[in-house]
Every structure is written in structure tokens, then in C-alpha cells.
Amino acid sequence: MMAIESPCILVCSIDMVTGYCFGCGRTREEIGAWLDMTPETRRAVMAALPARLETVERKPRRETRRTRMARERGAV
């Protein structure tokens, strides 16, 4: 079975102002439908997440997978 990439960092709490998860930036609907989405749809959602996370009131308390990968590549 093939693993499905997910932006989840186990900080599962929704910002009531934006409707985005504080940890990953997805909406409740996107989180619930994630496994049923096509790879193309998941990639489109993941591309929007960095901008969404900039709009949430509170930032995640731990390093996200995206930040860690960027750091390991030397981009941060």
C-alpha cells in the first residue's frame, strides 16, 4: 500500500477566525476528505497551506514538517 503524504503535525485545533487548523492550515472539510482526495487535489491544498498559516492567530508550538524539510535543505 502506498503512503499518502499529509501536512498534519498533530497540532489539531481549528482557528475560529479563519477556519484553518493551527498546525497544518487545512479546513475541517479538507482534513475529513484528505484520504478521498486525488493526488492533484491534495497537492493544490498543500500549495496553499503556507499562505493560510500566515493568517492564523496562533502559530504551532513545534517545528512543522515543512519547516524541518526546508531547514534540512538549507533553505531556512
C-alpha positions in Angstrom: 0.0 0.0 0.0 1.3 3.5 -0.9 1.6 6.1 1.9 -0.3 9.3 1.4 1.6 12.5 2.2 -0.1 14.6 4.8 0.8 18.1 6.2 -0.6 17.0 9.7 1.8 17.8 12.6 -0.6 16.6 15.3 -1.5 20.1 16.4 -5.2 19.6 15.7 -7.1 22.7 16.6 -9.1 25.0 14.4 -8.7 28.8 14.4 -12.3 30.0 14.7 -11.5 33.2 12.8 -10.0 31.7 9.7 -11.3 28.1 9.9 -7.8 26.7 9.4 -6.1 24.2 11.6 -3.3 25.9 13.6 -1.0 23.0 12.9 -1.4 22.2 9.2 -3.6 25.0 7.7 -6.3 22.8 6.3 -10.0 23.3 6.9 -12.2 20.7 8.7 -13.6 19.7 5.4 -10.2 19.2 3.8 -9.0 17.2 6.8 -12.0 14.9 6.7 -11.8 14.4 2.9 -8.0 14.1 2.7 -7.9 10.3 2.1 -10.5 10.5 -0.6 -8.9 13.5 -2.5 -7.0 12.9 -5.7 -3.2 13.4 -5.5 -3.7 16.5 -7.6 -6.2 18.0 -5.2 -4.0 17.2 -2.2 -1.0 18.9 -3.9 -3.2 22.0 -4.6 -4.3 22.2 -1.0 -0.7 21.7 0.2 0.5 24.5 -2.0 -2.0 26.9 -0.3 -1.0 26.0 3.2 1.9 28.3 3.9 -0.1 31.4 3.0 -3.0 30.1 5.1 -0.8 29.5 8.1 0.3 33.1 7.9 -3.3 34.2 8.6 -4.0 32.1 11.8 -3.8 33.9 15.1 -1.6 31.4 16.9 1.4 29.6 15.4 2.2 25.9 16.1 4.4 25.4 19.1 6.7 22.9 17.4 8.6 22.7 14.2 6.4 21.7 11.3 7.4 19.0 8.8 7.5 21.7 6.0 9.8 23.9 8.1 12.1 20.9 9.1 12.4 19.9 5.4 13.3 23.4 4.4 15.8 23.7 7.2 17.4 20.3 6.2 17.6 21.5 2.6 19.4 24.7 3.9 16.6 27.0 2.8 15.9 28.3 6.3 
